[in-house]
Amino acid sequence: MSGGHFDYNQRYLQYIVEQIERDLVSEPDYYGVRVIYQPEVLEVMKQVKEEAEALYQKIHDLDWVISGDSSEEILEKYLT
């Protein structure tokens, strides 16, 4: 059944990653006020984006295993 065990809710995590990516490449504009982040904030945004991407991929892979679309071996890469 091509995934779906989590009702595809992991996609919300991907939406957050995509928004962070957009914020990193262009200064966000909130209600006509352009936001300029300090370098430290940008660094944290990058770190959170990477961690969220990795978590999304783990959830996606787990979803496929639980749904019977992939073998359990796909999860071995996360055990190291």
mmCIF file of the N, C-alpha and C atoms, coordinates in Angstrom:
data_MODEL
# 
_entry.id   MODEL 
# 
loop_
_atom_site.group_PDB 
_atom_site.id 
_atom_site.type_symbol 
_atom_site.label_atom_id 
_atom_site.label_alt_id 
_atom_site.label_comp_id 
_atom_site.label_asym_id 
_atom_site.label_entity_id 
_atom_site.label_seq_id 
_atom_site.pdbx_PDB_ins_code 
_atom_site.Cartn_x 
_atom_site.Cartn_y 
_atom_site.Cartn_z 
_atom_site.occupancy 
_atom_site.B_iso_or_equiv 
_atom_site.pdbx_formal_charge 
_atom_site.auth_seq_id 
_atom_site.auth_comp_id 
_atom_site.auth_asym_id 
_atom_site.auth_atom_id 
_atom_site.pdbx_PDB_model_num 
ATOM 1   N N  . MET A 1 1  ? 0.808  -1.203 0.000  1.00 0.00 ? 1  MET A N  1 
ATOM 2   C CA . MET A 1 1  ? 0.000  0.000  0.000  1.00 0.00 ? 1  MET A CA 1 
ATOM 3   C C  . MET A 1 1  ? 0.851  1.267  0.000  1.00 0.00 ? 1  MET A C  1 
ATOM 4   N N  . SER A 1 2  ? 1.936  1.419  -0.518 1.00 0.00 ? 2  SER A N  1 
ATOM 5   C CA . SER A 1 2  ? 2.701  2.666  -0.649 1.00 0.00 ? 2  SER A CA 1 
ATOM 6   C C  . SER A 1 2  ? 2.597  3.610  0.549  1.00 0.00 ? 2  SER A C  1 
ATOM 7   N N  . GLY A 1 3  ? 2.970  3.151  1.679  1.00 0.00 ? 3  GLY A N  1 
ATOM 8   C CA . GLY A 1 3  ? 2.975  4.006  2.860  1.00 0.00 ? 3  GLY A CA 1 
ATOM 9   C C  . GLY A 1 3  ? 1.588  4.300  3.373  1.00 0.00 ? 3  GLY A C  1 
ATOM 10  N N  . GLY A 1 4  ? 1.503  5.252  4.267  1.00 0.00 ? 4  GLY A N  1 
ATOM 11  C CA . GLY A 1 4  ? 0.212  5.668  4.767  1.00 0.00 ? 4  GLY A CA 1 
ATOM 12  C C  . GLY A 1 4  ? -0.082 5.248  6.192  1.00 0.00 ? 4  GLY A C  1 
ATOM 13  N N  . HIS A 1 5  ? 0.819  4.503  6.801  1.00 0.00 ? 5  HIS A N  1 
ATOM 14  C CA . HIS A 1 5  ? 0.575  4.059  8.177  1.00 0.00 ? 5  HIS A CA 1 
ATOM 15  C C  . HIS A 1 5  ? 0.358  5.246  9.118  1.00 0.00 ? 5  HIS A C  1 
ATOM 16  N N  . PHE A 1 6  ? 1.055  6.319  8.881  1.00 0.00 ? 6  PHE A N  1 
ATOM 17  C CA . PHE A 1 6  ? 0.922  7.521  9.706  1.00 0.00 ? 6  PHE A CA 1 
ATOM 18  C C  . PHE A 1 6  ? -0.022 8.530  9.057  1.00 0.00 ? 6  PHE A C  1 
ATOM 19  N N  . ASP A 1 7  ? -0.859 8.065  8.156  1.00 0.00 ? 7  ASP A N  1 
ATOM 20  C CA . ASP A 1 7  ? -1.804 8.926  7.428  1.00 0.00 ? 7  ASP A CA 1 
ATOM 21  C C  . ASP A 1 7  ? -1.098 10.084 6.727  1.00 0.00 ? 7  ASP A C  1 
ATOM 22  N N  . TYR A 1 8  ? 0.135  9.861  6.336  1.00 0.00 ? 8  TYR A N  1 
ATOM 23  C CA . TYR A 1 8  ? 0.945  10.838 5.608  1.00 0.00 ? 8  TYR A CA 1 
ATOM 24  C C  . TYR A 1 8  ? 1.187  12.116 6.401  1.00 0.00 ? 8  TYR A C  1 
ATOM 25  N N  . ASN A 1 9  ? 0.989  12.078 7.706  1.00 0.00 ? 9  ASN A N  1 
ATOM 26  C CA . ASN A 1 9  ? 1.193  13.265 8.538  1.00 0.00 ? 9  ASN A CA 1 
ATOM 27  C C  . ASN A 1 9  ? 2.655  13.681 8.613  1.00 0.00 ? 9  ASN A C  1 
ATOM 28  N N  . GLN A 1 10 ? 3.580  12.785 8.284  1.00 0.00 ? 10 GLN A N  1 
ATOM 29  C CA . GLN A 1 10 ? 4.983  13.169 8.266  1.00 0.00 ? 10 GLN A CA 1 
ATOM 30  C C  . GLN A 1 10 ? 5.233  14.261 7.231  1.00 0.00 ? 10 GLN A C  1 
ATOM 31  N N  . ARG A 1 11 ? 4.319  14.425 6.308  1.00 0.00 ? 11 ARG A N  1 
ATOM 32  C CA . ARG A 1 11 ? 4.454  15.465 5.289  1.00 0.00 ? 11 ARG A CA 1 
ATOM 33  C C  . ARG A 1 11 ? 4.490  16.857 5.919  1.00 0.00 ? 11 ARG A C  1 
ATOM 34  N N  . TYR A 1 12 ? 3.825  17.028 7.073  1.00 0.00 ? 12 TYR A N  1 
ATOM 35  C CA . TYR A 1 12 ? 3.865  18.320 7.747  1.00 0.00 ? 12 TYR A CA 1 
ATOM 36  C C  . TYR A 1 12 ? 5.289  18.695 8.142  1.00 0.00 ? 12 TYR A C  1 
ATOM 37  N N  . LEU A 1 13 ? 6.071  17.710 8.509  1.00 0.00 ? 13 LEU A N  1 
ATOM 38  C CA . LEU A 1 13 ? 7.472  17.956 8.823  1.00 0.00 ? 13 LEU A CA 1 
ATOM 39  C C  . LEU A 1 13 ? 8.213  18.434 7.581  1.00 0.00 ? 13 LEU A C  1 
ATOM 40  N N  . GLN A 1 14 ? 7.883  17.841 6.448  1.00 0.00 ? 14 GLN A N  1 
ATOM 41  C CA . GLN A 1 14 ? 8.508  18.270 5.195  1.00 0.00 ? 14 GLN A CA 1 
ATOM 42  C C  . GLN A 1 14 ? 8.112  19.710 4.844  1.00 0.00 ? 14 GLN A C  1 
ATOM 43  N N  . TYR A 1 15 ? 6.884  20.092 5.126  1.00 0.00 ? 15 TYR A N  1 
ATOM 44  C CA . TYR A 1 15 ? 6.457  21.477 4.896  1.00 0.00 ? 15 TYR A CA 1 
ATOM 45  C C  . TYR A 1 15 ? 7.288  22.453 5.723  1.00 0.00 ? 15 TYR A C  1 
ATOM 46  N N  . ILE A 1 16 ? 7.582  22.087 6.972  1.00 0.00 ? 16 ILE A N  1 
ATOM 47  C CA . ILE A 1 16 ? 8.397  22.941 7.829  1.00 0.00 ? 16 ILE A CA 1 
ATOM 48  C C  . ILE A 1 16 ? 9.802  23.068 7.258  1.00 0.00 ? 16 ILE A C  1 
ATOM 49  N N  . VAL A 1 17 ? 10.377 21.956 6.810  1.00 0.00 ? 17 VAL A N  1 
ATOM 50  C CA . VAL A 1 17 ? 11.702 21.986 6.192  1.00 0.00 ? 17 VAL A CA 1 
ATOM 51  C C  . VAL A 1 17 ? 11.699 22.924 4.989  1.00 0.00 ? 17 VAL A C  1 
ATOM 52  N N  . GLU A 1 18 ? 10.690 22.827 4.154  1.00 0.00 ? 18 GLU A N  1 
ATOM 53  C CA . GLU A 1 18 ? 10.606 23.674 2.961  1.00 0.00 ? 18 GLU A CA 1 
ATOM 54  C C  . GLU A 1 18 ? 10.485 25.144 3.333  1.00 0.00 ? 18 GLU A C  1 
ATOM 55  N N  . GLN A 1 19 ? 9.746  25.458 4.398  1.00 0.00 ? 19 GLN A N  1 
ATOM 56  C CA . GLN A 1 19 ? 9.618  26.854 4.826  1.00 0.00 ? 19 GLN A CA 1 
ATOM 57  C C  . GLN A 1 19 ? 10.941 27.379 5.354  1.00 0.00 ? 19 GLN A C  1 
ATOM 58  N N  . ILE A 1 20 ? 11.655 26.573 6.124  1.00 0.00 ? 20 ILE A N  1 
ATOM 59  C CA . ILE A 1 20 ? 12.966 26.992 6.619  1.00 0.00 ? 20 ILE A CA 1 
ATOM 60  C C  . ILE A 1 20 ? 13.905 27.236 5.449  1.00 0.00 ? 20 ILE A C  1 
ATOM 61  N N  . GLU A 1 21 ? 13.867 26.365 4.439  1.00 0.00 ? 21 GLU A N  1 
ATOM 62  C CA . GLU A 1 21 ? 14.705 26.554 3.251  1.00 0.00 ? 21 GLU A CA 1 
ATOM 63  C C  . GLU A 1 21 ? 14.393 27.898 2.586  1.00 0.00 ? 21 GLU A C  1 
ATOM 64  N N  . ARG A 1 22 ? 13.118 28.206 2.457  1.00 0.00 ? 22 ARG A N  1 
ATOM 65  C CA . ARG A 1 22 ? 12.740 29.491 1.843  1.00 0.00 ? 22 ARG A CA 1 
ATOM 66  C C  . ARG A 1 22 ? 13.244 30.658 2.689  1.00 0.00 ? 22 ARG A C  1 
ATOM 67  N N  . ASP A 1 23 ? 13.117 30.547 4.007  1.00 0.00 ? 23 ASP A N  1 
ATOM 68  C CA . ASP A 1 23 ? 13.564 31.621 4.883  1.00 0.00 ? 23 ASP A CA 1 
ATOM 69  C C  . ASP A 1 23 ? 15.081 31.802 4.834  1.00 0.00 ? 23 ASP A C  1 
ATOM 70  N N  . LEU A 1 24 ? 15.800 30.721 4.580  1.00 0.00 ? 24 LEU A N  1 
ATOM 71  C CA . LEU A 1 24 ? 17.255 30.815 4.505  1.00 0.00 ? 24 LEU A CA 1 
ATOM 72  C C  . LEU A 1 24 ? 17.735 31.498 3.233  1.00 0.00 ? 24 LEU A C  1 
ATOM 73  N N  . VAL A 1 25 ? 17.006 31.345 2.150  1.00 0.00 ? 25 VAL A N  1 
ATOM 74  C CA . VAL A 1 25 ? 17.462 31.922 0.884  1.00 0.00 ? 25 VAL A CA 1 
ATOM 75  C C  . VAL A 1 25 ? 16.911 33.317 0.636  1.00 0.00 ? 25 VAL A C  1 
ATOM 76  N N  . SER A 1 26 ? 15.860 33.693 1.335  1.00 0.00 ? 26 SER A N  1 
ATOM 77  C CA . SER A 1 26 ? 15.338 35.049 1.187  1.00 0.00 ? 26 SER A CA 1 
ATOM 78  C C  . SER A 1 26 ? 14.834 35.526 2.540  1.00 0.00 ? 26 SER A C  1 
ATOM 79  N N  . GLU A 1 27 ? 15.019 36.792 2.780  1.00 0.00 ? 27 GLU A N  1 
ATOM 80  C CA . GLU A 1 27 ? 14.566 37.343 4.050  1.00 0.00 ? 27 GLU A CA 1 
ATOM 81  C C  . GLU A 1 27 ? 13.048 37.335 4.093  1.00 0.00 ? 27 GLU A C  1 
ATOM 82  N N  . PRO A 1 28 ? 12.479 36.701 5.097  1.00 0.00 ? 28 PRO A N  1 
ATOM 83  C CA . PRO A 1 28 ? 11.018 36.660 5.171  1.00 0.00 ? 28 PRO A CA 1 
ATOM 84  C C  . PRO A 1 28 ? 10.433 38.050 5.392  1.00 0.00 ? 28 PRO A C  1 
ATOM 85  N N  . ASP A 1 29 ? 9.240  38.224 4.918  1.00 0.00 ? 29 ASP A N  1 
ATOM 86  C CA . ASP A 1 29 ? 8.526  39.491 5.042  1.00 0.00 ? 29 ASP A CA 1 
ATOM 87  C C  . ASP A 1 29 ? 7.230  39.207 5.782  1.00 0.00 ? 29 ASP A C  1 
ATOM 88  N N  . TYR A 1 30 ? 7.122  39.723 6.998  1.00 0.00 ? 30 TYR A N  1 
ATOM 89  C CA . TYR A 1 30 ? 5.925  39.511 7.804  1.00 0.00 ? 30 TYR A CA 1 
ATOM 90  C C  . TYR A 1 30 ? 5.162  40.827 7.924  1.00 0.00 ? 30 TYR A C  1 
ATOM 91  N N  . TYR A 1 31 ? 4.033  40.864 7.263  1.00 0.00 ? 31 TYR A N  1 
ATOM 92  C CA . TYR A 1 31 ? 3.149  42.035 7.331  1.00 0.00 ? 31 TYR A CA 1 
ATOM 93  C C  . TYR A 1 31 ? 3.874  43.311 6.947  1.00 0.00 ? 31 TYR A C  1 
ATOM 94  N N  . GLY A 1 32 ? 4.682  43.228 5.912  1.00 0.00 ? 32 GLY A N  1 
ATOM 95  C CA . GLY A 1 32 ? 5.388  44.392 5.403  1.00 0.00 ? 32 GLY A CA 1 
ATOM 96  C C  . GLY A 1 32 ? 6.690  44.707 6.114  1.00 0.00 ? 32 GLY A C  1 
ATOM 97  N N  . VAL A 1 33 ? 7.059  43.903 7.102  1.00 0.00 ? 33 VAL A N  1 
ATOM 98  C CA . VAL A 1 33 ? 8.309  44.118 7.834  1.00 0.00 ? 33 VAL A CA 1 
ATOM 99  C C  . VAL A 1 33 ? 9.291  43.022 7.452  1.00 0.00 ? 33 VAL A C  1 
ATOM 100 N N  . ARG A 1 34 ? 10.400 43.425 6.858  1.00 0.00 ? 34 ARG A N  1 
ATOM 101 C CA . ARG A 1 34 ? 11.403 42.467 6.448  1.00 0.00 ? 34 ARG A CA 1 
ATOM 102 C C  . ARG A 1 34 ? 12.223 42.038 7.662  1.00 0.00 ? 34 ARG A C  1 
ATOM 103 N N  . VAL A 1 35 ? 12.374 40.732 7.805  1.00 0.00 ? 35 VAL A N  1 
ATOM 104 C CA . VAL A 1 35 ? 13.097 40.175 8.946  1.00 0.00 ? 35 VAL A CA 1 
ATOM 105 C C  . VAL A 1 35 ? 14.512 39.802 8.507  1.00 0.00 ? 35 VAL A C  1 
ATOM 106 N N  . ILE A 1 36 ? 15.478 40.295 9.254  1.00 0.00 ? 36 ILE A N  1 
ATOM 107 C CA . ILE A 1 36 ? 16.875 39.961 8.998  1.00 0.00 ? 36 ILE A CA 1 
ATOM 108 C C  . ILE A 1 36 ? 17.395 39.246 10.240 1.00 0.00 ? 36 ILE A C  1 
ATOM 109 N N  . TYR A 1 37 ? 17.778 37.988 10.074 1.00 0.00 ? 37 TYR A N  1 
ATOM 110 C CA . TYR A 1 37 ? 18.219 37.175 11.199 1.00 0.00 ? 37 TYR A CA 1 
ATOM 111 C C  . TYR A 1 37 ? 19.698 37.359 11.473 1.00 0.00 ? 37 TYR A C  1 
ATOM 112 N N  . GLN A 1 38 ? 20.051 37.248 12.733 1.00 0.00 ? 38 GLN A N  1 
ATOM 113 C CA . GLN A 1 38 ? 21.446 37.268 13.140 1.00 0.00 ? 38 GLN A CA 1 
ATOM 114 C C  . GLN A 1 38 ? 22.107 35.977 12.647 1.00 0.00 ? 38 GLN A C  1 
ATOM 115 N N  . PRO A 1 39 ? 23.422 35.994 12.438 1.00 0.00 ? 39 PRO A N  1 
ATOM 116 C CA . PRO A 1 39 ? 24.124 34.792 11.966 1.00 0.00 ? 39 PRO A CA 1 
ATOM 117 C C  . PRO A 1 39 ? 23.885 33.563 12.845 1.00 0.00 ? 39 PRO A C  1 
ATOM 118 N N  . GLU A 1 40 ? 23.787 33.777 14.155 1.00 0.00 ? 40 GLU A N  1 
ATOM 119 C CA . GLU A 1 40 ? 23.555 32.661 15.065 1.00 0.00 ? 40 GLU A CA 1 
ATOM 120 C C  . GLU A 1 40 ? 22.194 32.008 14.808 1.00 0.00 ? 40 GLU A C  1 
ATOM 121 N N  . VAL A 1 41 ? 21.202 32.831 14.529 1.00 0.00 ? 41 VAL A N  1 
ATOM 122 C CA . VAL A 1 41 ? 19.862 32.319 14.240 1.00 0.00 ? 41 VAL A CA 1 
ATOM 123 C C  . VAL A 1 41 ? 19.872 31.540 12.931 1.00 0.00 ? 41 VAL A C  1 
ATOM 124 N N  . LEU A 1 42 ? 20.561 32.057 11.935 1.00 0.00 ? 42 LEU A N  1 
ATOM 125 C CA . LEU A 1 42 ? 20.661 31.366 10.656 1.00 0.00 ? 42 LEU A CA 1 
ATOM 126 C C  . LEU A 1 42 ? 21.334 30.004 10.829 1.00 0.00 ? 42 LEU A C  1 
ATOM 127 N N  . GLU A 1 43 ? 22.346 29.955 11.685 1.00 0.00 ? 43 GLU A N  1 
ATOM 128 C CA . GLU A 1 43 ? 23.038 28.690 11.935 1.00 0.00 ? 43 GLU A CA 1 
ATOM 129 C C  . GLU A 1 43 ? 22.105 27.676 12.588 1.00 0.00 ? 43 GLU A C  1 
ATOM 130 N N  . VAL A 1 44 ? 21.316 28.127 13.544 1.00 0.00 ? 44 VAL A N  1 
ATOM 131 C CA . VAL A 1 44 ? 20.352 27.235 14.192 1.00 0.00 ? 44 VAL A CA 1 
ATOM 132 C C  . VAL A 1 44 ? 19.298 26.787 13.188 1.00 0.00 ? 44 VAL A C  1 
ATOM 133 N N  . MET A 1 45 ? 18.848 27.682 12.329 1.00 0.00 ? 45 MET A N  1 
ATOM 134 C CA . MET A 1 45 ? 17.868 27.314 11.303 1.00 0.00 ? 45 MET A CA 1 
ATOM 135 C C  . MET A 1 45 ? 18.418 26.210 10.407 1.00 0.00 ? 45 MET A C  1 
ATOM 136 N N  . LYS A 1 46 ? 19.673 26.337 10.000 1.00 0.00 ? 46 LYS A N  1 
ATOM 137 C CA . LYS A 1 46 ? 20.302 25.321 9.162  1.00 0.00 ? 46 LYS A CA 1 
ATOM 138 C C  . LYS A 1 46 ? 20.367 23.982 9.889  1.00 0.00 ? 46 LYS A C  1 
ATOM 139 N N  . GLN A 1 47 ? 20.743 24.039 11.149 1.00 0.00 ? 47 GLN A N  1 
ATOM 140 C CA . GLN A 1 47 ? 20.860 22.813 11.940 1.00 0.00 ? 47 GLN A CA 1 
ATOM 141 C C  . GLN A 1 47 ? 19.487 22.148 12.108 1.00 0.00 ? 47 GLN A C  1 
ATOM 142 N N  . VAL A 1 48 ? 18.476 22.927 12.429 1.00 0.00 ? 48 VAL A N  1 
ATOM 143 C CA . VAL A 1 48 ? 17.121 22.385 12.596 1.00 0.00 ? 48 VAL A CA 1 
ATOM 144 C C  . VAL A 1 48 ? 16.623 21.796 11.282 1.00 0.00 ? 48 VAL A C  1 
ATOM 145 N N  . LYS A 1 49 ? 16.899 22.475 10.180 1.00 0.00 ? 49 LYS A N  1 
ATOM 146 C CA . LYS A 1 49 ? 16.482 21.975 8.866  1.00 0.00 ? 49 LYS A CA 1 
ATOM 147 C C  . LYS A 1 49 ? 17.103 20.617 8.583  1.00 0.00 ? 49 LYS A C  1 
ATOM 148 N N  . GLU A 1 50 ? 18.394 20.487 8.844  1.00 0.00 ? 50 GLU A N  1 
ATOM 149 C CA . GLU A 1 50 ? 19.075 19.208 8.612  1.00 0.00 ? 50 GLU A CA 1 
ATOM 150 C C  . GLU A 1 50 ? 18.511 18.105 9.501  1.00 0.00 ? 50 GLU A C  1 
ATOM 151 N N  . GLU A 1 51 ? 18.287 18.420 10.766 1.00 0.00 ? 51 GLU A N  1 
ATOM 152 C CA . GLU A 1 51 ? 17.749 17.425 11.690 1.00 0.00 ? 51 GLU A CA 1 
ATOM 153 C C  . GLU A 1 51 ? 16.320 17.026 11.296 1.00 0.00 ? 51 GLU A C  1 
ATOM 154 N N  . ALA A 1 52 ? 15.521 18.000 10.897 1.00 0.00 ? 52 ALA A N  1 
ATOM 155 C CA . ALA A 1 52 ? 14.139 17.713 10.492 1.00 0.00 ? 52 ALA A CA 1 
ATOM 156 C C  . ALA A 1 52 ? 14.109 16.882 9.212  1.00 0.00 ? 52 ALA A C  1 
ATOM 157 N N  . GLU A 1 53 ? 14.998 17.180 8.277  1.00 0.00 ? 53 GLU A N  1 
ATOM 158 C CA . GLU A 1 53 ? 15.079 16.381 7.048  1.00 0.00 ? 53 GLU A CA 1 
ATOM 159 C C  . GLU A 1 53 ? 15.425 14.936 7.370  1.00 0.00 ? 53 GLU A C  1 
ATOM 160 N N  . ALA A 1 54 ? 16.383 14.743 8.271  1.00 0.00 ? 54 ALA A N  1 
ATOM 161 C CA . ALA A 1 54 ? 16.792 13.392 8.645  1.00 0.00 ? 54 ALA A CA 1 
ATOM 162 C C  . ALA A 1 54 ? 15.646 12.661 9.341  1.00 0.00 ? 54 ALA A C  1 
ATOM 163 N N  . LEU A 1 55 ? 14.939 13.341 10.226 1.00 0.00 ? 55 LEU A N  1 
ATOM 164 C CA . LEU A 1 55 ? 13.808 12.725 10.917 1.00 0.00 ? 55 LEU A CA 1 
ATOM 165 C C  . LEU A 1 55 ? 12.694 12.384 9.939  1.00 0.00 ? 55 LEU A C  1 
ATOM 166 N N  . TYR A 1 56 ? 12.418 13.285 9.001  1.00 0.00 ? 56 TYR A N  1 
ATOM 167 C CA . TYR A 1 56 ? 11.397 13.002 7.988  1.00 0.00 ? 56 TYR A CA 1 
ATOM 168 C C  . TYR A 1 56 ? 11.749 11.728 7.221  1.00 0.00 ? 56 TYR A C  1 
ATOM 169 N N  . GLN A 1 57 ? 13.001 11.592 6.835  1.00 0.00 ? 57 GLN A N  1 
ATOM 170 C CA . GLN A 1 57 ? 13.415 10.416 6.063  1.00 0.00 ? 57 GLN A CA 1 
ATOM 171 C C  . GLN A 1 57 ? 13.268 9.144  6.879  1.00 0.00 ? 57 GLN A C  1 
ATOM 172 N N  . LYS A 1 58 ? 13.612 9.210  8.168  1.00 0.00 ? 58 LYS A N  1 
ATOM 173 C CA . LYS A 1 58 ? 13.449 8.043  9.037  1.00 0.00 ? 58 LYS A CA 1 
ATOM 174 C C  . LYS A 1 58 ? 11.985 7.648  9.146  1.00 0.00 ? 58 LYS A C  1 
ATOM 175 N N  . ILE A 1 59 ? 11.131 8.646  9.358  1.00 0.00 ? 59 ILE A N  1 
ATOM 176 C CA . ILE A 1 59 ? 9.694  8.359  9.466  1.00 0.00 ? 59 ILE A CA 1 
ATOM 177 C C  . ILE A 1 59 ? 9.173  7.783  8.160  1.00 0.00 ? 59 ILE A C  1 
ATOM 178 N N  . HIS A 1 60 ? 9.604  8.343  7.058  1.00 0.00 ? 60 HIS A N  1 
ATOM 179 C CA . HIS A 1 60 ? 9.178  7.863  5.736  1.00 0.00 ? 60 HIS A CA 1 
ATOM 180 C C  . HIS A 1 60 ? 9.587  6.400  5.538  1.00 0.00 ? 60 HIS A C  1 
ATOM 181 N N  . ASP A 1 61 ? 10.835 6.101  5.853  1.00 0.00 ? 61 ASP A N  1 
ATOM 182 C CA . ASP A 1 61 ? 11.315 4.728  5.693  1.00 0.00 ? 61 ASP A CA 1 
ATOM 183 C C  . ASP A 1 61 ? 10.564 3.774  6.622  1.00 0.00 ? 61 ASP A C  1 
ATOM 184 N N  . LEU A 1 62 ? 10.362 4.180  7.861  1.00 0.00 ? 62 LEU A N  1 
ATOM 185 C CA . LEU A 1 62 ? 9.619  3.361  8.814  1.00 0.00 ? 62 LEU A CA 1 
ATOM 186 C C  . LEU A 1 62 ? 8.184  3.134  8.340  1.00 0.00 ? 62 LEU A C  1 
ATOM 187 N N  . ASP A 1 63 ? 7.572  4.165  7.819  1.00 0.00 ? 63 ASP A N  1 
ATOM 188 C CA . ASP A 1 63 ? 6.216  4.069  7.281  1.00 0.00 ? 63 ASP A CA 1 
ATOM 189 C C  . ASP A 1 63 ? 6.142  2.995  6.196  1.00 0.00 ? 63 ASP A C  1 
ATOM 190 N N  . TRP A 1 64 ? 7.124  2.978  5.314  1.00 0.00 ? 64 TRP A N  1 
ATOM 191 C CA . TRP A 1 64 ? 7.124  1.998  4.231  1.00 0.00 ? 64 TRP A CA 1 
ATOM 192 C C  . TRP A 1 64 ? 7.304  0.580  4.760  1.00 0.00 ? 64 TRP A C  1 
ATOM 193 N N  . VAL A 1 65 ? 8.146  0.420  5.790  1.00 0.00 ? 65 VAL A N  1 
ATOM 194 C CA . VAL A 1 65 ? 8.347  -0.910 6.366  1.00 0.00 ? 65 VAL A CA 1 
ATOM 195 C C  . VAL A 1 65 ? 7.059  -1.379 7.029  1.00 0.00 ? 65 VAL A C  1 
ATOM 196 N N  . ILE A 1 66 ? 6.457  -0.539 7.847  1.00 0.00 ? 66 ILE A N  1 
ATOM 197 C CA . ILE A 1 66 ? 5.231  -0.911 8.546  1.00 0.00 ? 66 ILE A CA 1 
ATOM 198 C C  . ILE A 1 66 ? 4.110  -1.220 7.558  1.00 0.00 ? 66 ILE A C  1 
ATOM 199 N N  . SER A 1 67 ? 4.072  -0.483 6.457  1.00 0.00 ? 67 SER A N  1 
ATOM 200 C CA . SER A 1 67 ? 3.028  -0.674 5.451  1.00 0.00 ? 67 SER A CA 1 
ATOM 201 C C  . SER A 1 67 ? 3.304  -1.858 4.530  1.00 0.00 ? 67 SER A C  1 
ATOM 202 N N  . GLY A 1 68 ? 4.476  -2.469 4.681  1.00 0.00 ? 68 GLY A N  1 
ATOM 203 C CA . GLY A 1 68 ? 4.806  -3.622 3.856  1.00 0.00 ? 68 GLY A CA 1 
ATOM 204 C C  . GLY A 1 68 ? 5.335  -3.282 2.476  1.00 0.00 ? 68 GLY A C  1 
ATOM 205 N N  . ASP A 1 69 ? 5.720  -2.036 2.276  1.00 0.00 ? 69 ASP A N  1 
ATOM 206 C CA . ASP A 1 69 ? 6.227  -1.606 0.976  1.00 0.00 ? 69 ASP A CA 1 
ATOM 207 C C  . ASP A 1 69 ? 7.734  -1.724 0.850  1.00 0.00 ? 69 ASP A C  1 
ATOM 208 N N  . SER A 1 70 ? 8.405  -1.997 1.950  1.00 0.00 ? 70 SER A N  1 
ATOM 209 C CA . SER A 1 70 ? 9.856  -2.107 1.931  1.00 0.00 ? 70 SER A CA 1 
ATOM 210 C C  . SER A 1 70 ? 10.266 -3.117 3.003  1.00 0.00 ? 70 SER A C  1 
ATOM 211 N N  . SER A 1 71 ? 11.470 -3.640 2.852  1.00 0.00 ? 71 SER A N  1 
ATOM 212 C CA . SER A 1 71 ? 11.945 -4.610 3.838  1.00 0.00 ? 71 SER A CA 1 
ATOM 213 C C  . SER A 1 71 ? 12.565 -3.880 5.031  1.00 0.00 ? 71 SER A C  1 
ATOM 214 N N  . GLU A 1 72 ? 12.681 -4.594 6.133  1.00 0.00 ? 72 GLU A N  1 
ATOM 215 C CA . GLU A 1 72 ? 13.236 -4.021 7.351  1.00 0.00 ? 72 GLU A CA 1 
ATOM 216 C C  . GLU A 1 72 ? 14.694 -3.609 7.186  1.00 0.00 ? 72 GLU A C  1 
ATOM 217 N N  . GLU A 1 73 ? 15.376 -4.172 6.208  1.00 0.00 ? 73 GLU A N  1 
ATOM 218 C CA . GLU A 1 73 ? 16.784 -3.847 5.997  1.00 0.00 ? 73 GLU A CA 1 
ATOM 219 C C  . GLU A 1 73 ? 16.990 -2.363 5.709  1.00 0.00 ? 73 GLU A C  1 
ATOM 220 N N  . ILE A 1 74 ? 15.980 -1.712 5.191  1.00 0.00 ? 74 ILE A N  1 
ATOM 221 C CA . ILE A 1 74 ? 16.109 -0.284 4.890  1.00 0.00 ? 74 ILE A CA 1 
ATOM 222 C C  . ILE A 1 74 ? 16.380 0.526  6.152  1.00 0.00 ? 74 ILE A C  1 
ATOM 223 N N  . LEU A 1 75 ? 15.978 -0.012 7.316  1.00 0.00 ? 75 LEU A N  1 
ATOM 224 C CA . LEU A 1 75 ? 16.160 0.701  8.576  1.00 0.00 ? 75 LEU A CA 1 
ATOM 225 C C  . LEU A 1 75 ? 17.524 0.466  9.203  1.00 0.00 ? 75 LEU A C  1 
ATOM 226 N N  . GLU A 1 76 ? 18.285 -0.470 8.687  1.00 0.00 ? 76 GLU A N  1 
ATOM 227 C CA . GLU A 1 76 ? 19.601 -0.787 9.263  1.00 0.00 ? 76 GLU A CA 1 
ATOM 228 C C  . GLU A 1 76 ? 20.535 0.399  9.253  1.00 0.00 ? 76 GLU A C  1 
ATOM 229 N N  . LYS A 1 77 ? 20.406 1.275  8.293  1.00 0.00 ? 77 LYS A N  1 
ATOM 230 C CA . LYS A 1 77 ? 21.293 2.442  8.217  1.00 0.00 ? 77 LYS A CA 1 
ATOM 231 C C  . LYS A 1 77 ? 21.121 3.372  9.419  1.00 0.00 ? 77 LYS A C  1 
ATOM 232 N N  . TYR A 1 78 ? 20.018 3.263  10.127 1.00 0.00 ? 78 TYR A N  1 
ATOM 233 C CA . TYR A 1 78 ? 19.784 4.122  11.285 1.00 0.00 ? 78 TYR A CA 1 
ATOM 234 C C  . TYR A 1 78 ? 20.297 3.524  12.592 1.00 0.00 ? 78 TYR A C  1 
ATOM 235 N N  . LEU A 1 79 ? 20.783 2.306  12.555 1.00 0.00 ? 79 LEU A N  1 
ATOM 236 C CA . LEU A 1 79 ? 21.211 1.628  13.762 1.00 0.00 ? 79 LEU A CA 1 
ATOM 237 C C  . LEU A 1 79 ? 22.663 1.882  14.132 1.00 0.00 ? 79 LEU A C  1 
ATOM 238 N N  . THR A 1 80 ? 23.402 2.558  13.303 1.00 0.00 ? 80 THR A N  1 
ATOM 239 C CA . THR A 1 80 ? 24.804 2.816  13.602 1.00 0.00 ? 80 THR A CA 1 
ATOM 240 C C  . THR A 1 80 ? 24.999 4.100  14.344 1.00 0.00 ? 80 THR A C  1 
# 
